[in-house]
Amino acid sequence: MSEKILIVDDEAEITDLIEMYLHNENYIVYKAYTAQKALEYINAEEFDLAILDVMLPGIDGFQLCKKIRETYTYPIIMLTAKGTEIDKINGLTLGADDYMTKPFLPLELVARVKAQLRRYKRYNKNSGQDEIFVHRGLVLNPQTHECTLNEKPLSLTPTEFTILLILCKNKGKVVSAEELFHQIWKDEYYQKSNNTITVHIRHLREKMQDSFEKPKYIKTVWGCGYKIEE
């Protein structure tokens, strides 16, 4: 069954262009030019991924992203025309998994869509073979994509969940930002800055109420990467 993708952008030329490229990959595409219309689709359909423009009339892309994250965990890719670092950080902090700056190469966007969908399906399928990771009250279940801390559920984005899962699988070992990039995205199209992972780690710490100075869970090893202590 083909995956359903929601595109939200008030520029018809851009939505039509993205739709054409995604249709060529056999995805089912829904287009919305406002957040209000997007919310109608979201309430009526089950999507596998959303592509949101930041600059929307009325409710902007950041607010829409936050609204989606109140209920759904599927990947979100943000589009920004500004290209400023603060827009990227805002999107990631509100729960987006990735971002692209306009103008962008349509084939690169398609590659990122594929990467996000692969990862989301890989960490959500019930293979029956993935172990449950437990560490100091933190419980991570790859089969159900559920995470709890001291028996309270943590609402994590697919990227946040993946980062935490990789660190748990490598407990006691340092995982560099480059290793995280490779394991999460793999695609050659991804020329990421370390800031992307830094923002996701910071957001994880906030949700887990973990201290940067005296971390109980995620420790920064300066110049090397991140790790969860044994």
SEVODO-515199 format. One record per residue (C-alpha): residue number from 1; residue in three letters; z negated, x, y. Coordinates in Angstrom, 2 decimals. Each point is the difference from the previous one (the first is absolute). Layout:
<nodes>
NODE pos code      up    east   north
NODE NUM  ala       Z       X       Y
...
</nodes>
This chain:
<nodes>
NODE pos code      up    east   north
NODE   1  met    0.00    0.00    0.00
NODE   2  ser    0.99    1.36    3.42
NODE   3  glu   -2.74    0.92    2.44
NODE   4  lys   -0.43   -2.10    3.14
NODE   5  ile   -0.09    1.87    3.30
NODE   6  leu   -0.94   -1.45    3.38
NODE   7  ile    1.60    1.50    3.13
NODE   8  val   -1.58   -0.87    3.35
NODE   9  asp    1.87    1.20    3.09
NODE  10  asp    1.18   -1.85    3.10
NODE  11  glu    3.24    2.02    0.12
NODE  12  ala    2.55   -1.85   -2.15
NODE  13  glu    2.28    3.05   -0.29
NODE  14  ile   -2.80    2.02   -1.58
NODE  15  thr   -1.10   -2.73   -2.41
NODE  16  asp    3.60   -0.61   -1.05
NODE  17  leu    0.57    3.72   -0.56
NODE  18  ile   -3.16    0.39   -2.10
NODE  19  glu    0.87   -3.18   -1.91
NODE  20  met    3.45    1.34   -0.88
NODE  21  tyr   -1.37    3.27   -1.39
NODE  22  leu   -2.77   -1.73   -1.94
NODE  23  his    2.41   -2.59   -1.42
NODE  24  asn    2.10    2.89   -1.30
NODE  25  glu   -3.08    1.00   -2.03
NODE  26  asn   -0.38   -3.58   -1.31
NODE  27  tyr   -3.15   -0.82    1.97
NODE  28  ile   -0.65   -3.56    1.17
NODE  29  val   -0.38    0.11    3.79
NODE  30  tyr   -1.72   -2.39    2.41
NODE  31  lys    0.53    0.52    3.73
NODE  32  ala   -2.34   -1.08    2.80
NODE  33  tyr    0.41    0.65    3.72
NODE  34  thr   -3.59   -0.92    0.93
NODE  35  ala   -3.42    0.45   -1.59
NODE  36  gln   -0.44   -3.76   -0.06
NODE  37  lys    3.10   -0.45   -2.18
NODE  38  ala   -1.11    2.93   -2.15
NODE  39  leu   -3.37   -1.68   -0.62
NODE  40  glu    1.82   -3.15   -1.15
NODE  41  tyr    1.92    2.05   -2.56
NODE  42  ile   -3.15    1.86   -1.06
NODE  43  asn   -1.84   -3.26   -0.66
NODE  44  ala    2.92   -1.40   -2.00
NODE  45  glu    1.27    3.03   -1.97
NODE  46  glu   -1.38    2.89   -2.04
NODE  47  phe    1.33    3.24    1.45
NODE  48  asp    0.08    3.49   -1.49
NODE  49  leu    0.34    1.89    3.31
NODE  50  ala    0.18   -0.64    3.75
NODE  51  ile    1.82    1.90    2.75
NODE  52  leu   -1.54   -0.75    3.41
NODE  53  asp    1.18    0.96    3.46
NODE  54  val   -2.82    0.87    2.39
NODE  55  met    1.54   -1.59    3.10
NODE  56  leu    0.20   -3.73   -0.75
NODE  57  pro   -0.20   -2.92    2.44
NODE  58  gly   -3.38   -1.72   -0.03
NODE  59  ile   -1.95    1.38   -2.93
NODE  60  asp    0.99    3.65   -0.36
NODE  61  gly    0.57    1.98   -3.19
NODE  62  phe   -3.48    1.52    0.03
NODE  63  gln   -1.66   -3.43    0.06
NODE  64  leu    2.36   -1.27   -2.69
NODE  65  cys   -0.79    3.02   -2.18
NODE  66  lys   -3.72   -0.66    0.39
NODE  67  lys    0.53   -3.68   -0.86
NODE  68  ile    1.93    0.86   -3.17
NODE  69  arg   -2.70    2.46   -1.09
NODE  70  glu   -2.62   -2.75    0.10
NODE  71  thr    1.58   -1.44   -3.16
NODE  72  tyr    2.70    2.25   -1.47
NODE  73  thr    0.21    3.60   -1.23
NODE  74  tyr    3.77    0.43   -0.32
NODE  75  pro    1.53    2.96    1.89
NODE  76  ile    0.72   -0.27    3.73
NODE  77  ile    2.43    2.26    1.87
NODE  78  met   -0.27   -0.05    3.80
NODE  79  leu    2.95    0.55    2.36
NODE  80  thr   -0.71    1.42    3.44
NODE  81  ala    2.42    0.69    2.85
NODE  82  lys   -2.50    2.04    1.96
NODE  83  gly   -0.49    2.80   -2.47
NODE  84  thr   -3.40    0.76    1.46
NODE  85  glu   -2.76    1.33   -2.20
NODE  86  ile   -2.41   -2.76    1.07
NODE  87  asp    2.36   -2.73   -1.30
NODE  88  lys    0.20    1.73   -3.37
NODE  89  ile   -3.76    0.42   -0.19
NODE  90  asn   -0.59   -3.63    1.02
NODE  91  gly    2.34   -1.26   -2.71
NODE  92  leu   -1.56    2.11   -2.73
NODE  93  thr   -3.51   -0.91    1.12
NODE  94  leu    0.78   -3.72   -0.18
NODE  95  gly    1.25    0.33   -3.56
NODE  96  ala    3.65    1.08    0.12
NODE  97  asp    1.12    2.39   -2.73
NODE  98  asp    2.82    1.70    1.86
NODE  99  tyr    1.86    0.01    3.30
NODE 100  met    3.47    0.83    1.32
NODE 101  thr    1.08    0.72    3.55
NODE 102  lys    3.10   -1.67    1.43
NODE 103  pro    2.79    0.92   -0.17
NODE 104  phe   -0.20    0.69   -3.72
NODE 105  leu    2.42    0.67   -2.84
NODE 106  pro    0.38   -3.19   -2.11
NODE 107  leu    0.24    2.05   -3.20
NODE 108  glu   -3.31    1.67    0.83
NODE 109  leu   -1.63   -3.40    0.47
NODE 110  val    1.39   -1.13   -3.36
NODE 111  ala   -1.40    3.16   -1.63
NODE 112  arg   -3.42   -0.71    1.46
NODE 113  val    0.14   -3.61   -1.13
NODE 114  lys    0.79    1.14   -3.55
NODE 115  ala   -2.80    2.57    0.05
NODE 116  gln   -2.57   -2.53    1.21
NODE 117  leu    1.05   -2.60   -2.58
NODE 118  arg   -0.06    2.52   -2.86
NODE 119  arg   -3.48    1.13    0.90
NODE 120  tyr   -1.30   -3.51    0.56
NODE 121  lys    1.29   -1.22   -3.37
NODE 122  arg   -1.19    3.14   -1.78
NODE 123  tyr   -3.57   -0.43    1.19
NODE 124  asn   -0.10   -3.76   -0.48
NODE 125  lys    1.46   -0.45   -3.46
NODE 126  asn   -2.37   -0.66   -2.90
NODE 127  ser    0.88    2.84   -2.32
NODE 128  gly   -3.34   -0.17   -1.78
NODE 129  gln   -0.10    3.80   -0.06
NODE 130  asp   -1.43    0.85    3.41
NODE 131  glu   -3.66    0.86    0.03
NODE 132  ile   -2.48   -1.41    2.50
NODE 133  phe   -1.41    2.62    2.36
NODE 134  val   -3.67   -0.15    0.93
NODE 135  his   -1.71    2.28    2.54
NODE 136  arg   -3.28   -0.60    1.84
NODE 137  gly    0.39   -3.77    0.15
NODE 138  leu    3.76    0.22    0.57
NODE 139  val    2.05   -1.80   -2.69
NODE 140  leu    3.79    0.30   -0.02
NODE 141  asn    2.07   -2.05   -2.45
NODE 142  pro    3.69    1.03   -0.07
NODE 143  gln    0.88   -2.91   -2.31
NODE 144  thr   -1.06   -2.71    2.43
NODE 145  his    0.32    2.04    3.22
NODE 146  glu   -3.62   -0.90    0.77
NODE 147  cys   -2.56    2.23    1.65
NODE 148  thr   -3.69   -0.68    0.51
NODE 149  leu   -2.73    2.01    1.68
NODE 150  asn   -3.59   -0.79   -0.95
NODE 151  glu    1.32   -3.21   -1.60
NODE 152  lys    1.68   -1.11    3.24
NODE 153  pro    3.82   -0.27    0.02
NODE 154  leu    1.98    2.42    2.18
NODE 155  ser    3.28   -1.32    1.38
NODE 156  leu    2.37    2.97   -0.22
NODE 157  thr    3.68    0.30    0.83
NODE 158  pro    2.28    1.30   -2.80
NODE 159  thr    0.10    3.43    1.65
NODE 160  glu   -3.77    0.16    0.45
NODE 161  phe   -0.53   -1.05   -3.61
NODE 162  thr    2.46    2.65   -1.21
NODE 163  ile   -1.64    2.77    2.01
NODE 164  leu   -3.43   -0.93   -1.33
NODE 165  leu    1.34   -0.24   -3.55
NODE 166  ile    1.60    3.47    0.21
NODE 167  leu   -3.23    1.50    1.32
NODE 168  cys   -2.02   -1.72   -2.74
NODE 169  lys    2.37    1.26   -2.69
NODE 170  asn   -0.48    3.52    1.39
NODE 171  lys   -3.75   -0.25    0.51
NODE 172  gly   -1.48    3.39    0.86
NODE 173  lys    3.42    1.44    0.91
NODE 174  val    1.53    0.40    3.45
NODE 175  val    3.19   -2.01    0.54
NODE 176  ser    2.12    1.20    2.91
NODE 177  ala    1.78   -2.33    2.43
NODE 178  glu    3.29    1.31   -1.39
NODE 179  glu   -1.03   -0.94   -3.54
NODE 180  leu   -0.98   -3.47    1.16
NODE 181  phe    3.40   -0.39    1.70
NODE 182  his    1.79    1.03   -3.19
NODE 183  gln   -2.01   -2.25   -2.29
NODE 184  ile    0.16   -3.01    2.32
NODE 185  trp    3.56    0.09    1.34
NODE 186  lys    2.00    2.66   -1.87
NODE 187  asp    3.19   -0.74    1.95
NODE 188  glu    1.80    2.76    1.85
NODE 189  tyr    0.38   -2.33    2.97
NODE 190  tyr   -3.70    0.30    0.74
NODE 191  gln   -0.61    2.64    2.61
NODE 192  lys   -3.59   -0.94    0.73
NODE 193  ser   -2.57    1.55    2.29
NODE 194  asn   -3.50    0.68   -1.26
NODE 195  asn   -1.17   -2.61    2.49
NODE 196  thr    1.27   -2.82   -2.24
NODE 197  ile   -2.35    0.94   -2.84
NODE 198  thr   -2.77    0.75    2.52
NODE 199  val    0.17   -3.55    1.36
NODE 200  his   -0.08   -1.53   -3.48
NODE 201  ile   -3.00    2.17   -0.95
NODE 202  arg   -1.79   -0.97    3.21
NODE 203  his    0.63   -3.69   -0.67
NODE 204  leu   -1.28    0.40   -3.56
NODE 205  arg   -3.19    1.62    1.32
NODE 206  glu   -0.50   -2.85    2.45
NODE 207  lys    0.35   -2.63   -2.73
NODE 208  met   -2.32    1.95   -2.28
NODE 209  gln   -2.42    0.75    2.86
NODE 210  asp    0.27    3.65   -1.01
NODE 211  ser   -1.11    2.74    2.38
NODE 212  phe    2.46    2.70    1.09
NODE 213  glu   -2.79    2.50    0.66
NODE 214  lys   -1.95   -0.74   -3.20
NODE 215  pro    2.46   -1.77   -2.30
NODE 216  lys   -1.26   -1.74   -3.09
NODE 217  tyr    3.48   -0.60   -1.34
NODE 218  ile    3.02    1.62    1.68
NODE 219  lys   -0.57    3.58    1.14
NODE 220  thr    2.39    1.89    2.28
NODE 221  val    0.55    3.61   -1.09
NODE 222  trp    1.31    1.65    3.15
NODE 223  gly    3.42    1.57   -0.38
NODE 224  cys    0.27   -1.23   -3.59
NODE 225  gly   -0.18   -3.77   -0.31
NODE 226  tyr   -2.40   -2.65   -1.30
NODE 227  lys   -2.18   -0.52   -3.03
NODE 228  ile   -2.62   -2.19   -1.60
NODE 229  glu   -2.94    2.05   -1.24
NODE 230  glu   -0.99   -0.07   -3.67
</nodes>
